Amino acid sequence: MELNENARVDTGQVDDRRGSGGGGGMGIPIPGGGGRGGIVGLIIAVLVALVGGGFGLNAMNGGGGAESGDNTSLTQKCSADDALKQLDCRNTLYVNSIQAYWRTALPERFGQQYQPSKTVFFSQGVNTGCGQADSGVGPFYCPADDLVYIDLTFYQTLADQLGAEGEFAQPYVLAHEYGHHVQDLLGTEAQMRRQQQRDPDSANALSVKLELQADCYAGAWAKNATGTADEQGQKIFKSITEQDIAQAIDTAEKIGDDAISKRANRPVNPEEFTHGSSEQRKQWFTKGYTTGDPKSCDTFGGSL
């Protein structure tokens, strides 16, 4: 993967709340260190991460007041010559690419205008429309305020404790969360929640379908990412390689419900899956990438 150093990093698409201290409440911390306790704690975190964890937060805490950040430092940093060496600037550019893709793809493929969503960078804790959260919940999308949330230290946890070390794991994570935003815009998430209420015995299976669709949407973005550009028409990516795609697939496999259970020495019970098996996550990301068409991502098969 090679980003274009001439592309403008649009920090207006993020809200930098790091250091604002919005934590507290019923957040789920990731335990430090390794061992069984750390991995079991990580299971709780990763089961919320990469899925639109705001749904879980909403159930735990109810709605909460949001806050606003200060992008001054981030904007200054991302305007410098070495901006692409900075983790937060690269992730901002990934967000720029993902939203540039959906601004075109959503009206073309679904006949609906795309409504942008900011990504909130936070540290330790944050107040959201879905309640209070801490870093332990991993990245999540909150449908109550239409925002994506991430503590960027999550990537280190992903690499150290789950072995997903590739750089392309990062845009995959963000593209998955924006997949949930697209589901929100299209009404898919709301339809799925209503179906869960009508058929609670299928709640987990429906959740899996929602997550796999977000994986597929991430794959569709990855296929088209090299065609995305900034507001001046500068391409955001110079190249994305098959090795990059392999890193995304590797990440998808490592966060499958079965893989996480096995890592924690817990029984693998497909009836308890909420995100999909490693094979399913790999399959649906690959389908999105192979077709490059988000319309191919019908994991529900007309069941909603």
Steps between C-alpha positions, in 0.01 A plus 500: 500500500632840405321821588536807283709760683332770287151413621352748745415356841152637575490516879149645480377142469622412849438637847811481716390452861821343628582626843154645556425244772151388412519154653349344804170320533476135405783471251683170453877531552744273318715329765873559474750223437446157355382172642153356522351796686622746239371294210160446660476874556599555140217274386254737661669791328532347156145371501395864517780625278464506122124461521340833567552453872268794563217246482646329805567829675146609442375189676739550792480869570220664310552827319763747612614849425761546232788746517709676240873484447774737393659422164757781514798279582392224262448740210843652558665158515323370189605807299870428557728335245527181708126469560473149359751374757246584772247235600215745553561676168509173309177390664339832415599446138349150512175658619522750212534214251216293647259792495608605151411149385156500659418848373507347154403138567190558712307706240630290211425160650213574742347822366552686826719797583783439744494692828854542642592378846795621703743266672570590861854441625494454876730378772394288797137610506236691309138616529282398207139505395493132599638561848845512654774273366862430574779366284411140582205497264726547199384690191125541467226680314224667700172526304360746756744773397619358165867506600787252483717479813853366539784514748797458267684291760259221400723417205785410734268273695384342174860430401636393839214287629337371183796500263340727237813702436457617141459870426195435285316372808447867585300615196313167510388579856383847400333379180307242703374769738394721209320195365281527811440867421383400152270240654359774722442729202331224299281393792653152513604528863155619612328221305733246656424628852127474435546145373696413814208622710253293298722192507730513804615142442670621181659807659855366483463372145367837388789678672744277311337597170534869585869460582577293191332761283724768653801278420378469141455877472858538624614267223311702238674816619841326489442402137422860407731684740764585242234693310418729792630857503515808721302818432766620255486176302827359635488122531516392864670167435779444253462125532340220698664161461380145534710484815291784645180311421651189657560705818134604510389140451742386770348755738147387411597140576664586832190679629256223411289383794649152483859626485451723803338218697782261418763754598334531839462122541123533500253266327406596144121528484367627165163576659671767710677665206416867451761599242564193289762231478846561362402328177182707465680829561767406249236390249296818513791744498635307202164514323485876538855533376460260209181658367579857602123540525325569832175373346656153514509521881150368568580285801132507603376340180172690514425386856440853632 
